[in-house]
Every structure is written in structure tokens, then in C-alpha cells.
Amino acid sequence: MSAESFTTPTNTPVLMPKLGQAMTEGTVLQWHRRDGERVEQGQLLLTIETDKATFDIEAPASGVVHILVPEG
């Protein structure tokens, strides 16, 4: 096989979005996918909580979930 036929997986980190000027931290309230589970771009991935509201975060890309930050 040629080198062109191989593809290497890429990681797409999901970073805590800054949801307001004064936001300095947030909490992972709930993961809607398990570690190792496949997710498609646009599917609900997690819910975060700030001092003012909760927000649902969608998967920015399709792939396999690797959870590095637990709930809470």
C-alpha cells in the first residue's frame, strides 16, 4: 500500500466555550455519550453549567468520545 492510502485519526478537542464576557469557569453537568462511544457531528455531547445557566454542547465532529473531564 502506498502512504496515500493510510489515514491517521485526528483528535478534535471539545473545549469549554466562553459563553459570556464574565464567564471564567463552568462545570460538566452531564455527558450524553460514554467514553469510547461513537458520536456524529451535531449530536448532543454534553451539558455544561455556569453560574447563570446550563448549555447543551454538540459534537463538533464525528468520531469516538474520549472523556478527559468527568461530570462535576
PDB file of N, CA, C and O in Angstrom, chain B, residues numbered from 101:
ATOM      1  N   MET B 101       0.835  -1.186   0.000  1.00  0.00           N
ATOM      2  CA  MET B 101       0.000   0.000   0.000  1.00  0.00           C
ATOM      3  C   MET B 101       0.874   1.240   0.000  1.00  0.00           C
ATOM      4  O   MET B 101       1.971   1.250   0.559  1.00  0.00           O
ATOM      5  N   SER B 102       0.384   2.249  -0.615  1.00  0.00           N
ATOM      6  CA  SER B 102       1.132   3.499  -0.639  1.00  0.00           C
ATOM      7  C   SER B 102       0.791   4.323   0.593  1.00  0.00           C
ATOM      8  O   SER B 102      -0.214   4.083   1.262  1.00  0.00           O
ATOM      9  N   ALA B 103       1.635   5.283   0.874  1.00  0.00           N
ATOM     10  CA  ALA B 103       1.420   6.149   2.042  1.00  0.00           C
ATOM     11  C   ALA B 103       0.129   6.941   1.906  1.00  0.00           C
ATOM     12  O   ALA B 103      -0.479   7.307   2.913  1.00  0.00           O
ATOM     13  N   GLU B 104      -0.299   7.210   0.675  1.00  0.00           N
ATOM     14  CA  GLU B 104      -1.520   7.992   0.471  1.00  0.00           C
ATOM     15  C   GLU B 104      -2.772   7.238   0.900  1.00  0.00           C
ATOM     16  O   GLU B 104      -3.800   7.857   1.173  1.00  0.00           O
ATOM     17  N   SER B 105      -2.700   5.899   0.965  1.00  0.00           N
ATOM     18  CA  SER B 105      -3.884   5.126   1.301  1.00  0.00           C
ATOM     19  C   SER B 105      -4.128   5.030   2.799  1.00  0.00           C
ATOM     20  O   SER B 105      -5.181   4.556   3.226  1.00  0.00           O
ATOM     21  N   PHE B 106      -3.174   5.471   3.596  1.00  0.00           N
ATOM     22  CA  PHE B 106      -3.335   5.455   5.044  1.00  0.00           C
ATOM     23  C   PHE B 106      -3.847   6.804   5.519  1.00  0.00           C
ATOM     24  O   PHE B 106      -3.395   7.853   5.060  1.00  0.00           O
ATOM     25  N   THR B 107      -4.785   6.762   6.432  1.00  0.00           N
ATOM     26  CA  THR B 107      -5.231   8.000   7.065  1.00  0.00           C
ATOM     27  C   THR B 107      -4.990   7.866   8.556  1.00  0.00           C
ATOM     28  O   THR B 107      -5.192   6.795   9.127  1.00  0.00           O
ATOM     29  N   THR B 108      -4.573   8.910   9.167  1.00  0.00           N
ATOM     30  CA  THR B 108      -4.361   8.890  10.607  1.00  0.00           C
ATOM     31  C   THR B 108      -5.531   9.590  11.275  1.00  0.00           C
ATOM     32  O   THR B 108      -5.993  10.629  10.802  1.00  0.00           O
ATOM     33  N   PRO B 109      -6.009   9.025  12.370  1.00  0.00           N
ATOM     34  CA  PRO B 109      -7.120   9.675  13.053  1.00  0.00           C
ATOM     35  C   PRO B 109      -6.671  11.014  13.630  1.00  0.00           C
ATOM     36  O   PRO B 109      -5.535  11.168  14.076  1.00  0.00           O
ATOM     37  N   THR B 110      -7.572  11.957  13.610  1.00  0.00           N
ATOM     38  CA  THR B 110      -7.280  13.253  14.206  1.00  0.00           C
ATOM     39  C   THR B 110      -8.159  13.435  15.427  1.00  0.00           C
ATOM     40  O   THR B 110      -9.287  12.945  15.476  1.00  0.00           O
ATOM     41  N   ASN B 111      -7.643  14.124  16.385  1.00  0.00           N
ATOM     42  CA  ASN B 111      -8.405  14.429  17.591  1.00  0.00           C
ATOM     43  C   ASN B 111      -9.032  15.807  17.429  1.00  0.00           C
ATOM     44  O   ASN B 111      -8.396  16.744  16.945  1.00  0.00           O
ATOM     45  N   THR B 112     -10.268  15.910  17.834  1.00  0.00           N
ATOM     46  CA  THR B 112     -10.955  17.196  17.836  1.00  0.00           C
ATOM     47  C   THR B 112     -11.302  17.510  19.275  1.00  0.00           C
ATOM     48  O   THR B 112     -12.304  17.015  19.791  1.00  0.00           O
ATOM     49  N   PRO B 113     -10.490  18.327  19.935  1.00  0.00           N
ATOM     50  CA  PRO B 113     -10.802  18.628  21.335  1.00  0.00           C
ATOM     51  C   PRO B 113     -12.084  19.449  21.446  1.00  0.00           C
ATOM     52  O   PRO B 113     -12.375  20.302  20.607  1.00  0.00           O
ATOM     53  N   VAL B 114     -12.833  19.171  22.494  1.00  0.00           N
ATOM     54  CA  VAL B 114     -14.027  19.957  22.797  1.00  0.00           C
ATOM     55  C   VAL B 114     -13.668  20.795  24.005  1.00  0.00           C
ATOM     56  O   VAL B 114     -13.538  20.283  25.117  1.00  0.00           O
ATOM     57  N   LEU B 115     -13.510  22.078  23.778  1.00  0.00           N
ATOM     58  CA  LEU B 115     -13.112  22.993  24.842  1.00  0.00           C
ATOM     59  C   LEU B 115     -14.339  23.656  25.447  1.00  0.00           C
ATOM     60  O   LEU B 115     -15.355  23.839  24.777  1.00  0.00           O
ATOM     61  N   MET B 116     -14.232  24.011  26.718  1.00  0.00           N
ATOM     62  CA  MET B 116     -15.319  24.719  27.384  1.00  0.00           C
ATOM     63  C   MET B 116     -15.496  26.065  26.679  1.00  0.00           C
ATOM     64  O   MET B 116     -14.583  26.890  26.684  1.00  0.00           O
ATOM     65  N   PRO B 117     -16.662  26.291  26.076  1.00  0.00           N
ATOM     66  CA  PRO B 117     -16.859  27.568  25.388  1.00  0.00           C
ATOM     67  C   PRO B 117     -17.009  28.710  26.380  1.00  0.00           C
ATOM     68  O   PRO B 117     -17.549  28.528  27.471  1.00  0.00           O
ATOM     69  N   LYS B 118     -16.538  29.872  26.002  1.00  0.00           N
ATOM     70  CA  LYS B 118     -16.737  31.061  26.830  1.00  0.00           C
ATOM     71  C   LYS B 118     -18.084  31.636  26.419  1.00  0.00           C
ATOM     72  O   LYS B 118     -18.226  32.190  25.329  1.00  0.00           O
ATOM     73  N   LEU B 119     -19.066  31.504  27.293  1.00  0.00           N
ATOM     74  CA  LEU B 119     -20.445  31.826  26.950  1.00  0.00           C
ATOM     75  C   LEU B 119     -20.875  33.220  27.381  1.00  0.00           C
ATOM     76  O   LEU B 119     -22.058  33.554  27.318  1.00  0.00           O
ATOM     77  N   GLY B 120     -19.944  34.015  27.809  1.00  0.00           N
ATOM     78  CA  GLY B 120     -20.238  35.389  28.190  1.00  0.00           C
ATOM     79  C   GLY B 120     -18.963  36.092  28.590  1.00  0.00           C
ATOM     80  O   GLY B 120     -17.968  35.443  28.913  1.00  0.00           O
ATOM     81  N   GLN B 121     -18.980  37.401  28.572  1.00  0.00           N
ATOM     82  CA  GLN B 121     -17.794  38.202  28.897  1.00  0.00           C
ATOM     83  C   GLN B 121     -17.250  37.896  30.289  1.00  0.00           C
ATOM     84  O   GLN B 121     -16.037  37.856  30.496  1.00  0.00           O
ATOM     85  N   ALA B 122     -18.158  37.682  31.241  1.00  0.00           N
ATOM     86  CA  ALA B 122     -17.738  37.491  32.629  1.00  0.00           C
ATOM     87  C   ALA B 122     -17.507  36.027  32.997  1.00  0.00           C
ATOM     88  O   ALA B 122     -17.097  35.735  34.121  1.00  0.00           O
ATOM     89  N   MET B 123     -17.763  35.109  32.075  1.00  0.00           N
ATOM     90  CA  MET B 123     -17.621  33.686  32.395  1.00  0.00           C
ATOM     91  C   MET B 123     -16.153  33.324  32.581  1.00  0.00           C
ATOM     92  O   MET B 123     -15.322  33.568  31.706  1.00  0.00           O
ATOM     93  N   THR B 124     -15.851  32.742  33.728  1.00  0.00           N
ATOM     94  CA  THR B 124     -14.476  32.307  33.999  1.00  0.00           C
ATOM     95  C   THR B 124     -14.378  30.811  34.224  1.00  0.00           C
ATOM     96  O   THR B 124     -13.286  30.251  34.133  1.00  0.00           O
ATOM     97  N   GLU B 125     -15.498  30.143  34.518  1.00  0.00           N
ATOM     98  CA  GLU B 125     -15.476  28.698  34.727  1.00  0.00           C
ATOM     99  C   GLU B 125     -16.861  28.114  34.495  1.00  0.00           C
ATOM    100  O   GLU B 125     -17.871  28.818  34.494  1.00  0.00           O
ATOM    101  N   GLY B 126     -16.867  26.807  34.300  1.00  0.00           N
ATOM    102  CA  GLY B 126     -18.107  26.071  34.116  1.00  0.00           C
ATOM    103  C   GLY B 126     -17.904  24.653  34.611  1.00  0.00           C
ATOM    104  O   GLY B 126     -16.780  24.240  34.896  1.00  0.00           O
ATOM    105  N   THR B 127     -18.989  23.912  34.711  1.00  0.00           N
ATOM    106  CA  THR B 127     -18.957  22.543  35.219  1.00  0.00           C
ATOM    107  C   THR B 127     -19.607  21.620  34.205  1.00  0.00           C
ATOM    108  O   THR B 127     -20.644  21.949  33.630  1.00  0.00           O
ATOM    109  N   VAL B 128     -18.988  20.451  33.987  1.00  0.00           N
ATOM    110  CA  VAL B 128     -19.627  19.429  33.161  1.00  0.00           C
ATOM    111  C   VAL B 128     -20.748  18.848  34.005  1.00  0.00           C
ATOM    112  O   VAL B 128     -20.502  18.148  34.987  1.00  0.00           O
ATOM    113  N   LEU B 129     -21.962  19.140  33.621  1.00  0.00           N
ATOM    114  CA  LEU B 129     -23.125  18.675  34.358  1.00  0.00           C
ATOM    115  C   LEU B 129     -23.444  17.226  33.980  1.00  0.00           C
ATOM    116  O   LEU B 129     -23.720  16.398  34.847  1.00  0.00           O
ATOM    117  N   GLN B 130     -23.403  16.925  32.658  1.00  0.00           N
ATOM    118  CA  GLN B 130     -23.723  15.572  32.214  1.00  0.00           C
ATOM    119  C   GLN B 130     -23.095  15.295  30.852  1.00  0.00           C
ATOM    120  O   GLN B 130     -23.160  16.125  29.945  1.00  0.00           O
ATOM    121  N   TRP B 131     -22.489  14.121  30.723  1.00  0.00           N
ATOM    122  CA  TRP B 131     -22.056  13.606  29.419  1.00  0.00           C
ATOM    123  C   TRP B 131     -23.216  12.809  28.850  1.00  0.00           C
ATOM    124  O   TRP B 131     -23.786  11.967  29.544  1.00  0.00           O
ATOM    125  N   HIS B 132     -23.573  13.059  27.604  1.00  0.00           N
ATOM    126  CA  HIS B 132     -24.677  12.342  26.964  1.00  0.00           C
ATOM    127  C   HIS B 132     -24.173  11.174  26.123  1.00  0.00           C
ATOM    128  O   HIS B 132     -24.970  10.451  25.528  1.00  0.00           O
ATOM    129  N   ARG B 133     -22.864  10.986  26.071  1.00  0.00           N
ATOM    130  CA  ARG B 133     -22.220   9.848  25.418  1.00  0.00           C
ATOM    131  C   ARG B 133     -21.216   9.261  26.398  1.00  0.00           C
ATOM    132  O   ARG B 133     -20.675   9.978  27.240  1.00  0.00           O
ATOM    133  N   ARG B 134     -20.965   7.958  26.292  1.00  0.00           N
ATOM    134  CA  ARG B 134     -19.996   7.300  27.162  1.00  0.00           C
ATOM    135  C   ARG B 134     -18.611   7.313  26.522  1.00  0.00           C
ATOM    136  O   ARG B 134     -18.478   7.461  25.307  1.00  0.00           O
ATOM    137  N   ASP B 135     -17.597   7.159  27.342  1.00  0.00           N
ATOM    138  CA  ASP B 135     -16.233   7.051  26.858  1.00  0.00           C
ATOM    139  C   ASP B 135     -16.144   5.858  25.910  1.00  0.00           C
ATOM    140  O   ASP B 135     -16.573   4.757  26.255  1.00  0.00           O
ATOM    141  N   GLY B 136     -15.595   6.070  24.731  1.00  0.00           N
ATOM    142  CA  GLY B 136     -15.470   5.017  23.738  1.00  0.00           C
ATOM    143  C   GLY B 136     -16.657   4.898  22.797  1.00  0.00           C
ATOM    144  O   GLY B 136     -16.604   4.129  21.838  1.00  0.00           O
ATOM    145  N   GLU B 137     -17.717   5.634  23.046  1.00  0.00           N
ATOM    146  CA  GLU B 137     -18.918   5.571  22.214  1.00  0.00           C
ATOM    147  C   GLU B 137     -18.750   6.465  20.981  1.00  0.00           C
ATOM    148  O   GLU B 137     -18.117   7.518  21.053  1.00  0.00           O
ATOM    149  N   ARG B 138     -19.311   6.047  19.874  1.00  0.00           N
ATOM    150  CA  ARG B 138     -19.262   6.833  18.646  1.00  0.00           C
ATOM    151  C   ARG B 138     -20.300   7.953  18.723  1.00  0.00           C
ATOM    152  O   ARG B 138     -21.392   7.777  19.263  1.00  0.00           O
ATOM    153  N   VAL B 139     -19.931   9.104  18.172  1.00  0.00           N
ATOM    154  CA  VAL B 139     -20.830  10.250  18.112  1.00  0.00           C
ATOM    155  C   VAL B 139     -20.724  10.849  16.713  1.00  0.00           C
ATOM    156  O   VAL B 139     -19.653  10.838  16.105  1.00  0.00           O
ATOM    157  N   GLU B 140     -21.821  11.363  16.216  1.00  0.00           N
ATOM    158  CA  GLU B 140     -21.842  12.021  14.915  1.00  0.00           C
ATOM    159  C   GLU B 140     -21.863  13.537  15.122  1.00  0.00           C
ATOM    160  O   GLU B 140     -22.430  14.042  16.091  1.00  0.00           O
ATOM    161  N   GLN B 141     -21.240  14.235  14.200  1.00  0.00           N
ATOM    162  CA  GLN B 141     -21.207  15.698  14.275  1.00  0.00           C
ATOM    163  C   GLN B 141     -22.623  16.235  14.442  1.00  0.00           C
ATOM    164  O   GLN B 141     -23.545  15.822  13.738  1.00  0.00           O
ATOM    165  N   GLY B 142     -22.779  17.153  15.377  1.00  0.00           N
ATOM    166  CA  GLY B 142     -24.082  17.772  15.624  1.00  0.00           C
ATOM    167  C   GLY B 142     -24.921  17.084  16.685  1.00  0.00           C
ATOM    168  O   GLY B 142     -25.910  17.655  17.144  1.00  0.00           O
ATOM    169  N   GLN B 143     -24.553  15.859  17.094  1.00  0.00           N
ATOM    170  CA  GLN B 143     -25.305  15.184  18.150  1.00  0.00           C
ATOM    171  C   GLN B 143     -24.978  15.805  19.502  1.00  0.00           C
ATOM    172  O   GLN B 143     -23.884  16.327  19.713  1.00  0.00           O
ATOM    173  N   LEU B 144     -25.934  15.741  20.404  1.00  0.00           N
ATOM    174  CA  LEU B 144     -25.738  16.245  21.759  1.00  0.00           C
ATOM    175  C   LEU B 144     -24.614  15.471  22.432  1.00  0.00           C
ATOM    176  O   LEU B 144     -24.649  14.242  22.489  1.00  0.00           O
ATOM    177  N   LEU B 145     -23.627  16.181  22.937  1.00  0.00           N
ATOM    178  CA  LEU B 145     -22.455  15.547  23.537  1.00  0.00           C
ATOM    179  C   LEU B 145     -22.434  15.710  25.050  1.00  0.00           C
ATOM    180  O   LEU B 145     -22.258  14.734  25.779  1.00  0.00           O
ATOM    181  N   LEU B 146     -22.612  16.937  25.524  1.00  0.00           N
ATOM    182  CA  LEU B 146     -22.583  17.171  26.958  1.00  0.00           C
ATOM    183  C   LEU B 146     -23.374  18.410  27.319  1.00  0.00           C
ATOM    184  O   LEU B 146     -23.695  19.236  26.465  1.00  0.00           O
ATOM    185  N   THR B 147     -23.678  18.522  28.588  1.00  0.00           N
ATOM    186  CA  THR B 147     -24.341  19.710  29.131  1.00  0.00           C
ATOM    187  C   THR B 147     -23.403  20.328  30.152  1.00  0.00           C
ATOM    188  O   THR B 147     -22.883  19.645  31.035  1.00  0.00           O
ATOM    189  N   ILE B 148     -23.195  21.629  30.016  1.00  0.00           N
ATOM    190  CA  ILE B 148     -22.359  22.344  30.983  1.00  0.00           C
ATOM    191  C   ILE B 148     -23.210  23.340  31.749  1.00  0.00           C
ATOM    192  O   ILE B 148     -24.270  23.769  31.293  1.00  0.00           O
ATOM    193  N   GLU B 149     -22.714  23.695  32.928  1.00  0.00           N
ATOM    194  CA  GLU B 149     -23.417  24.637  33.792  1.00  0.00           C
ATOM    195  C   GLU B 149     -22.461  25.756  34.165  1.00  0.00           C
ATOM    196  O   GLU B 149     -21.314  25.514  34.540  1.00  0.00           O
ATOM    197  N   THR B 150     -22.949  26.978  34.057  1.00  0.00           N
ATOM    198  CA  THR B 150     -22.188  28.141  34.528  1.00  0.00           C
ATOM    199  C   THR B 150     -22.929  28.703  35.726  1.00  0.00           C
ATOM    200  O   THR B 150     -23.932  28.139  36.165  1.00  0.00           O
ATOM    201  N   ASP B 151     -22.442  29.804  36.250  1.00  0.00           N
ATOM    202  CA  ASP B 151     -23.121  30.409  37.399  1.00  0.00           C
ATOM    203  C   ASP B 151     -24.483  30.984  37.028  1.00  0.00           C
ATOM    204  O   ASP B 151     -25.275  31.311  37.912  1.00  0.00           O
ATOM    205  N   LYS B 152     -24.770  31.111  35.716  1.00  0.00           N
ATOM    206  CA  LYS B 152     -26.025  31.725  35.303  1.00  0.00           C
ATOM    207  C   LYS B 152     -26.974  30.817  34.525  1.00  0.00           C
ATOM    208  O   LYS B 152     -28.176  31.080  34.494  1.00  0.00           O
ATOM    209  N   ALA B 153     -26.468  29.758  33.897  1.00  0.00           N
ATOM    210  CA  ALA B 153     -27.339  28.949  33.038  1.00  0.00           C
ATOM    211  C   ALA B 153     -26.701  27.591  32.736  1.00  0.00           C
ATOM    212  O   ALA B 153     -25.550  27.334  33.087  1.00  0.00           O
ATOM    213  N   THR B 154     -27.486  26.726  32.071  1.00  0.00           N
ATOM    214  CA  THR B 154     -26.959  25.461  31.564  1.00  0.00           C
ATOM    215  C   THR B 154     -27.015  25.512  30.036  1.00  0.00           C
ATOM    216  O   THR B 154     -27.899  26.139  29.454  1.00  0.00           O
ATOM    217  N   PHE B 155     -26.058  24.842  29.405  1.00  0.00           N
ATOM    218  CA  PHE B 155     -25.957  24.859  27.953  1.00  0.00           C
ATOM    219  C   PHE B 155     -25.658  23.459  27.439  1.00  0.00           C
ATOM    220  O   PHE B 155     -24.853  22.734  28.023  1.00  0.00           O
ATOM    221  N   ASP B 156     -26.308  23.084  26.344  1.00  0.00           N
ATOM    222  CA  ASP B 156     -26.026  21.823  25.673  1.00  0.00           C
ATOM    223  C   ASP B 156     -24.955  22.076  24.618  1.00  0.00           C
ATOM    224  O   ASP B 156     -25.024  23.060  23.881  1.00  0.00           O
ATOM    225  N   ILE B 157     -23.969  21.192  24.546  1.00  0.00           N
ATOM    226  CA  ILE B 157     -22.872  21.300  23.595  1.00  0.00           C
ATOM    227  C   ILE B 157     -22.975  20.129  22.627  1.00  0.00           C
ATOM    228  O   ILE B 157     -23.092  18.977  23.044  1.00  0.00           O
ATOM    229  N   GLU B 158     -22.931  20.431  21.330  1.00  0.00           N
ATOM    230  CA  GLU B 158     -22.976  19.405  20.300  1.00  0.00           C
ATOM    231  C   GLU B 158     -21.572  18.978  19.908  1.00  0.00           C
ATOM    232  O   GLU B 158     -20.614  19.730  20.091  1.00  0.00           O
ATOM    233  N   ALA B 159     -21.451  17.779  19.373  1.00  0.00           N
ATOM    234  CA  ALA B 159     -20.161  17.281  18.895  1.00  0.00           C
ATOM    235  C   ALA B 159     -19.724  18.115  17.687  1.00  0.00           C
ATOM    236  O   ALA B 159     -20.488  18.258  16.733  1.00  0.00           O
ATOM    237  N   PRO B 160     -18.519  18.660  17.714  1.00  0.00           N
ATOM    238  CA  PRO B 160     -18.042  19.465  16.585  1.00  0.00           C
ATOM    239  C   PRO B 160     -17.617  18.615  15.388  1.00  0.00           C
ATOM    240  O   PRO B 160     -17.461  19.139  14.285  1.00  0.00           O
ATOM    241  N   ALA B 161     -17.430  17.320  15.592  1.00  0.00           N
ATOM    242  CA  ALA B 161     -17.018  16.407  14.522  1.00  0.00           C
ATOM    243  C   ALA B 161     -17.496  15.005  14.872  1.00  0.00           C
ATOM    244  O   ALA B 161     -17.802  14.723  16.030  1.00  0.00           O
ATOM    245  N   SER B 162     -17.560  14.136  13.888  1.00  0.00           N
ATOM    246  CA  SER B 162     -17.899  12.733  14.111  1.00  0.00           C
ATOM    247  C   SER B 162     -16.669  11.985  14.593  1.00  0.00           C
ATOM    248  O   SER B 162     -15.549  12.302  14.192  1.00  0.00           O
ATOM    249  N   GLY B 163     -16.870  10.998  15.446  1.00  0.00           N
ATOM    250  CA  GLY B 163     -15.751  10.204  15.923  1.00  0.00           C
ATOM    251  C   GLY B 163     -16.095   9.443  17.190  1.00  0.00           C
ATOM    252  O   GLY B 163     -17.265   9.217  17.499  1.00  0.00           O
ATOM    253  N   VAL B 164     -15.064   9.052  17.915  1.00  0.00           N
ATOM    254  CA  VAL B 164     -15.214   8.296  19.160  1.00  0.00           C
ATOM    255  C   VAL B 164     -14.900   9.233  20.327  1.00  0.00           C
ATOM    256  O   VAL B 164     -13.918   9.974  20.305  1.00  0.00           O
ATOM    257  N   VAL B 165     -15.755   9.180  21.336  1.00  0.00           N
ATOM    258  CA  VAL B 165     -15.613  10.056  22.503  1.00  0.00           C
ATOM    259  C   VAL B 165     -14.543   9.514  23.443  1.00  0.00           C
ATOM    260  O   VAL B 165     -14.536   8.328  23.774  1.00  0.00           O
ATOM    261  N   HIS B 166     -13.645  10.388  23.867  1.00  0.00           N
ATOM    262  CA  HIS B 166     -12.657  10.077  24.903  1.00  0.00           C
ATOM    263  C   HIS B 166     -12.807  11.142  25.997  1.00  0.00           C
ATOM    264  O   HIS B 166     -12.358  12.276  25.828  1.00  0.00           O
ATOM    265  N   ILE B 167     -13.425  10.782  27.090  1.00  0.00           N
ATOM    266  CA  ILE B 167     -13.733  11.746  28.162  1.00  0.00           C
ATOM    267  C   ILE B 167     -12.488  11.926  29.028  1.00  0.00           C
ATOM    268  O   ILE B 167     -11.953  10.970  29.588  1.00  0.00           O
ATOM    269  N   LEU B 168     -12.047  13.171  29.121  1.00  0.00           N
ATOM    270  CA  LEU B 168     -10.898  13.523  29.952  1.00  0.00           C
ATOM    271  C   LEU B 168     -11.311  14.254  31.229  1.00  0.00           C
ATOM    272  O   LEU B 168     -10.578  14.264  32.218  1.00  0.00           O
ATOM    273  N   VAL B 169     -12.502  14.867  31.192  1.00  0.00           N
ATOM    274  CA  VAL B 169     -13.015  15.613  32.345  1.00  0.00           C
ATOM    275  C   VAL B 169     -14.331  14.967  32.772  1.00  0.00           C
ATOM    276  O   VAL B 169     -15.292  14.973  32.003  1.00  0.00           O
ATOM    277  N   PRO B 170     -14.394  14.413  33.977  1.00  0.00           N
ATOM    278  CA  PRO B 170     -15.620  13.752  34.419  1.00  0.00           C
ATOM    279  C   PRO B 170     -16.723  14.752  34.773  1.00  0.00           C
ATOM    280  O   PRO B 170     -16.476  15.954  34.876  1.00  0.00           O
ATOM    281  N   GLU B 171     -17.926  14.247  34.955  1.00  0.00           N
ATOM    282  CA  GLU B 171     -19.035  15.092  35.399  1.00  0.00           C
ATOM    283  C   GLU B 171     -18.699  15.658  36.771  1.00  0.00           C
ATOM    284  O   GLU B 171     -18.055  15.015  37.600  1.00  0.00           O
ATOM    285  N   GLY B 172     -19.158  16.874  36.976  1.00  0.00           N
ATOM    286  CA  GLY B 172     -18.942  17.519  38.274  1.00  0.00           C
ATOM    287  C   GLY B 172     -17.669  18.263  38.317  1.00  0.00           C
ATOM    288  O   GLY B 172     -17.339  18.863  39.340  1.00  0.00           O
TER     289      GLY B 172
END
